[in-house]
Amino acid sequence: MKLAYPIILTEVSEKHFSGYAVNVPDLDIDTQGENIAEAISMARDAIGMWACFEIDEGRKVSQPSNMDNIAVPSGSTLAFVDIDIDAYRRAHDSRSIRKNLTLPSWLNDLGEHAGVNFSQVLQEALKTKLNIQDR
């Protein structure tokens, strides 16, 4: 699911922080970044975490509002952050799951005798087979 949420960027220059404050008005999320690129990246990450939580809780992800309905304070800028929720989940989901598999008894015995970590071997083999770089 690909969405683009409106965000409000406000330049901040204070004693303890200089950069950009970000508000995602549709989701009542605030974050920040030292520059515009980092602020947008932080907003995308916050939106992704929020969406994954909502989905995990069995709730629907709310759709972005129309930009005409967003009140932008003076001195701030309206922008959009796009996010592919499914891709975000795949990239950030490090949960382990249990898989039941079958292998010949003799191979299992040899592997156990050699102290092979079967889960690790399977992960490495799948990454090689799927051309996935370590993350």
Backbone as a ProteinNet text record, in pm:
[ID]
protein_1_A
[PRIMARY]
MKLAYPIILTEVSEKHFSGYAVNVPDLDIDTQGENIAEAISMARDAIGMWACFEIDEGRKVSQPSNMDNIAVPSGSTLAFVDIDIDAYRRAHDSRSIRKNLTLPSWLNDLGEHAGVNFSQVLQEALKTKLNIQDR
[TERTIARY]
84.5	0	90.1	77.8	157.8	69.3	120.1	46.1	141.1	83.8	162.4	89.8	151.9	91.9	146.3	58.5	106.5	182.9	288.4	365.8	386.9	408.6	439.6	581.7	667.7	807.2	823.3	888.2	913	1059.5	1128.9	1270	1278.9	1371.9	1387.8	1533.3	1552.8	1687.6	1680.6	1711.1	1705.7	1839.4	1851.7	1975.8	2018.2	1922.4	1956	1930.9	1868.8	1839.5	1825.5	1892.5	1874	1845.1	1740.4	1703	1558.3	1486.9	1347.8	1259.2	1153.1	1048.1	948.7	896	801.5	674.9	562.1	433.4	359.6	303.8	218.6	76.8	5.1	-122.8	-228.6	-229.2	-328	-312.6	-191.2	-162	-123.1	-117.8	-76.3	61.6	153.8	291.2	384	480.3	584.1	720.3	812.2	949.7	1038	1164.3	1254.9	1374.9	1448.7	1572.2	1664.6	1793.5	1891.1	1887.8	1833.9	1817.8	1688.6	1651.3	1523.6	1522.6	1630.9	1634.9	1616.7	1685.6	1673	1533.4	1477	1342	1239.4	1250.9	1158.6	1179.7	1303.9	1332.7	1274.4	1288.3	1233.1	1080.9	1019.5	874.1	829.9	900.8	866.5	877.3	982.6	1001.4	890.2	855.1	748.3	614.7	585.7	461.6	462.8	575.5	587.1	565.5	627.8	609.1	463.8	405.6	264.7	175.6	194.9	111.1	125.5	247.8	268.7	199.4	205.9	138	-13	-67.7	-212	-254.5	-179.2	-210.5	-199.4	-93.4	-75.1	-189.3	-247.4	-358.9	-493.9	-491.2	-614.1	-694.6	-630.9	-700	-657.8	-742.9	-711.9	-620.8	-535.4	-447.7	-530.1	-536.2	-616.9	-553.3	-637.2	-591.6	-547.3	-450.4	-405.5	-518.3	-518.8	-620	-576	-669.2	-643.1	-560.9	-464.2	-376.7	-452.9	-568.6	-647.4	-707	-709.8	-767.7	-663.3	-538.7	-431.1	-402.7	-411.9	-378.1	-227.2	-160.6	-15	16.9	81	117.3	213.2	207.9	297.6	443.1	525.5	666.4	695.1	592.3	609.1	580.2	618.4	601.6	526	432	359.8	437	456.9	523.9	452.5	498.4	441.1	551.1	517.7	608.7	538.9	603.6	547.2	605.1	524	570.2	498	573.6	518.3	513.6	395.7	380.3	429.6	398.7	439.7	592	655.8	802.2	865.6	804.9	855.7	851.1	740.9	725.3	832.1	851.7	952	1092.3	1123	1257.4	1284.3	1179.1	1198.4	1145	1093.8	1037.1	1144.3	1196.2	1302.5	1252.6	1120.9	1067.7	1114.1	1138.5	1171.1	1042.2	1031.7	916.5	966.1	883.4	919.1	872.1	961.7	929	956.3	863.5	881.5	936.1	1043.4	1100.2	1140	1164.1	1198.5	1334.4	1418.2	1545	1575.6	1659.1	1690.6	1754.6	1721.6	1771.8	1924.3	1988.1	2134.3	2197.8	2132.3	2185	2166.4	2053.7	2028.6	2133.6	2159.7	2257.5	2396.8	2438	2569.8	2576.7	2469.2	2465.6	2471.9	2394.4	2396.3	2533.8	2592.2	2725.3	2830.6	2814.8	2909.9	2877.2	2766.8	2730	2675.3	2612.7	2558.3	2436.1	2431.6	2313	2221.6	2119.3	2033.8	1962.3	1917.9	1848.4	1940.3	2063.5	2159.6	2192.2	2211.4	2242.7	2126.2	2003.7	1887.4	1877.3	1899	1895.3	2000	2121.8	2229.2	2196.1	2143.7	2110.3	1998	1896.5	1786.6	1835.1	1920.6	1974.1	2055	2134.4	2211.8	2118.7	2022.5	1928.2	1848.6	1813.1	1730.4	1813.3	1947.2	2037.7	2012.2	2002.7	1979.6	2109.9	2144.8	2263	2227.8	2325.6	2300.5	2253.9	2161.8	2116.9	2139.1
-116.1	0	123.7	204.6	326.5	446.7	533.2	652.6	771.9	891.1	1015	1103.4	1122.7	1203.1	1345.9	1443.5	1580.4	1598	1674.9	1708.5	1858.7	1909.9	2052.2	2062.4	2129.7	2151.4	2292.2	2301.9	2431.9	2439.9	2541.1	2558.5	2604	2541.2	2569.7	2606.6	2711.7	2750.4	2789.9	2693.6	2715.5	2677.1	2701.1	2673.5	2526.8	2434	2292.2	2220	2288.2	2220.6	2321.1	2291.6	2366.5	2265.3	2290.2	2199.2	2221	2111.9	2119.5	2032.6	2094.7	2021.3	1974.8	1854	1797.3	1758.4	1796.7	1753.5	1679.9	1563.2	1487.4	1506.1	1607.9	1643.3	1533	1451.8	1344.3	1241.5	1225.6	1119	1172	1302.3	1365.5	1315.3	1313.4	1268.9	1388.8	1401.2	1503.1	1435.6	1487.8	1439.5	1555.7	1530	1637.8	1582.1	1671.5	1634.5	1753.4	1727	1835.1	1912.4	1847.8	1915.5	1862.6	1916.7	1878.2	1728.6	1679.4	1538	1446.9	1478.4	1396.5	1410.1	1529.3	1550.9	1468.2	1466.3	1387.4	1238.6	1195.6	1055.4	1014.7	1101	1073.2	1066.7	1153.5	1151.1	1020.8	979.5	853.5	736.1	735.3	628.4	629.4	747.9	758.7	711.9	749.6	706.8	555	499.9	355.4	278.7	325	258.9	267.5	385.5	403.7	308.7	301.1	216.9	69.5	23.6	-116.1	-147	-53.8	-72.7	-82.4	7.1	5.1	-127.9	-174.4	-300.8	-416.7	-416.6	-522.5	-525	-408.3	-398.7	-426.8	-458.6	-492.4	-372	-254.8	-133.2	-97.5	-24.6	21	142.9	153.6	270	383	495.4	606.8	665.8	707.8	766.1	910.5	956.8	1095.9	1191.7	1305.3	1404.9	1486.2	1557	1644	1762.7	1802.9	1913.9	2044	2058.6	2180.3	2189.9	2077.9	2076.2	2094.2	2119.8	2132.9	2281.2	2319.1	2456.6	2464.2	2548.4	2561.3	2691.4	2682.3	2803.7	2891.5	3018.8	3114.3	3075.1	3078.6	3044	2895.8	2816.7	2672.5	2636.7	2517.4	2471.3	2338.7	2328.6	2203.7	2119.6	1993.5	1899.5	1765.6	1668.3	1534.8	1432.3	1327.2	1214.6	1091.9	1028.2	905	787.1	682.8	561.5	441.3	336.1	207.4	124.3	112	46.4	-98.6	-169.9	-310.1	-322.5	-234.5	-237.1	-198.7	-100.7	-60.8	-179	-250.2	-365.9	-470.4	-501	-601.5	-559.1	-432.3	-383.3	-375.2	-360.2	-338	-449.4	-553.3	-662.2	-767.5	-772	-867.6	-977.9	-993.2	-1100.3	-1235.1	-1326	-1462	-1542.9	-1628.8	-1717.9	-1861.3	-1951.3	-2092.1	-2157.8	-2231.5	-2306.2	-2453.6	-2535.6	-2679.7	-2727.9	-2803.2	-2852	-2998.1	-3058.8	-3201	-3218.1	-3305.7	-3341.1	-3485.9	-3550.5	-3691.3	-3707.9	-3815	-3841.7	-3841.7	-3904.4	-3911.9	-3773	-3680.2	-3544.2	-3468.2	-3488.8	-3429.2	-3477.1	-3608.6	-3664.1	-3604.8	-3596	-3538.1	-3390.9	-3317.1	-3175.6	-3155.8	-3233.6	-3222.3	-3259.8	-3367.2	-3410.5	-3301.7	-3229.1	-3122.6	-2991	-2987.7	-2864.7	-2756.6	-2796.9	-2701.2	-2630.7	-2500.2	-2422.4	-2424.6	-2509.9	-2531.6	-2403.5	-2325.7	-2200.7	-2105.4	-2093.9	-2004.2	-2051.1	-2181.2	-2236.7	-2210.4	-2230.6	-2206.9	-2058.9	-1969.9	-1826	-1788.6	-1836.5	-1805.7	-1860.7	-1982.1	-2042.9	-1965.7	-1923.8	-1847.2	-1711.9	-1644.8	-1516.3	-1532.1	-1638.8	-1664.5	-1693.6	-1779.4	-1817.8	-1698	-1605.7	-1490.2	-1365.3	-1379.1	-1266.2	-1149.1	-1178.9	-1076.3	-1048.6	-920	-879.6	-875.7	-901.5	-893.4	-755.3	-754.2	-625.5	-625.3
0	0	0	-103.8	-115.8	-84.6	2.9	44.4	46.8	43.2	57.4	157.7	272.8	379.1	375.7	397.2	408.7	539.9	534.1	654	656	774.9	790.4	844.5	769	806.8	861.3	976.8	1037.4	1076.7	1025.4	1061.6	1206.5	1281	1423.2	1448.6	1523.8	1564.1	1711	1795.5	1939.5	2001.2	2130.2	2201.5	2188.7	2202.1	2204	2072.2	1975.2	1848.9	1736.3	1626.2	1502.3	1393.1	1318.9	1212.2	1174.6	1153.9	1110.4	1198	1247.5	1317.7	1212.7	1230.7	1135.9	1210.8	1154.3	1206.6	1096.2	1131.6	1039.8	1093.7	1044.1	1104.8	1100	996.6	986.9	1098.4	1148.4	1244.4	1381.1	1397	1522.4	1566.1	1469.9	1493.1	1475.4	1566.3	1554.6	1557.1	1477.2	1476.6	1432.5	1407.3	1367.6	1294.7	1232	1164.7	1157.7	1145.4	1141.1	1010.1	904	776	712.7	599.4	538	501.9	445.1	405.5	526.5	635.2	755.7	815.9	812.8	866.2	789	657.9	574.9	601.1	614	643.3	778.4	877.5	1010.3	1005.6	926.4	911.6	846.5	742.9	675.1	772.4	852.9	949.8	1055	1103.4	1203.6	1146.6	1023.4	958.1	939.6	897.6	878.6	1008.3	1116.3	1246	1290.5	1273.9	1311.4	1232.2	1101	1015.3	1053	1075.9	1114.7	1246.9	1341.8	1470	1450.9	1370.6	1345.4	1282.7	1186	1119.1	1218.3	1300.1	1399.8	1500.9	1528.6	1623.1	1557.1	1427.8	1356.9	1310.6	1310.2	1266.5	1124.6	1057.2	921.9	928	829.6	817.4	756.4	827.2	776.1	650.8	561.5	435.6	459.7	383.2	395.6	357.7	424.3	390.2	268.8	213	99	145.8	65.5	106.9	127.4	65.3	82.9	223.2	295.2	429.5	539.9	503.2	600.7	626.9	752.2	791.1	815.4	739.9	750.5	822.2	938.6	1012.6	932.9	959.2	894.6	923.3	821.7	837	820.4	799	780.6	635.2	596.5	459.8	457.4	365.1	343.7	243.1	276.3	185.8	198.8	123.5	130.9	151.6	225.1	243.6	189.5	92.6	38.6	114	125.6	192	133.3	112.9	73.1	201.1	258.7	388.1	382.4	275.2	263.5	256.6	179.9	170	303.7	373.9	504.6	600.8	601.3	690.4	659.8	531.9	494.4	538.1	521.7	553.1	703.3	784.2	927.1	1016	958.1	1036.6	1060.7	1180.5	1212.2	1306.1	1314.6	1398.3	1344.8	1434.6	1393.7	1390.7	1292.6	1285.6	1282	1326.5	1329.7	1201.1	1137.2	1015.8	1043.7	1003.6	1013.9	879.3	881.7	757	770.9	658.4	655.3	588.3	647.2	585.4	620.6	543.7	571.8	709.9	775.8	910.8	915.4	815.4	815.2	808.3	732.5	719.9	851.7	916	1046.8	1147.5	1148.6	1242.5	1219.2	1093.4	1062.6	1105	1076.4	1113.6	1263.8	1337.5	1483.7	1539.3	1486.4	1531	1505.6	1396.5	1361.3	1432.2	1507.2	1578.8	1487	1377.9	1281.5	1339.8	1321.7	1357.7	1235.5	1238.3	1122.2	1079.3	1176	1142.6	1067.3	1114.9	1050.7	909.1	892.6	759.9	664.4	710.2	625.3	588.1	684.5	654.3	550.9	569	474.2	334.9	329.7	200.6	130.9	207.6	148.6	97.1	174	129.9	0.9	-5.8	-127.4	-244.3	-222.8	-328.3	-380.1	-288.9	-325.2	-355.6	-357.4	-384.2	-289.3	-160.8	-58.9	13.2	21.2	95.7	244	330	474.6	512.9	609.7	663.5	810.8
[MASK]
+++++++++++++++++++++++++++++++++++++++++++++++++++++++++++++++++++++++++++++++++++++++++++++++++++++++++++++++++++++++++++++++++++++++

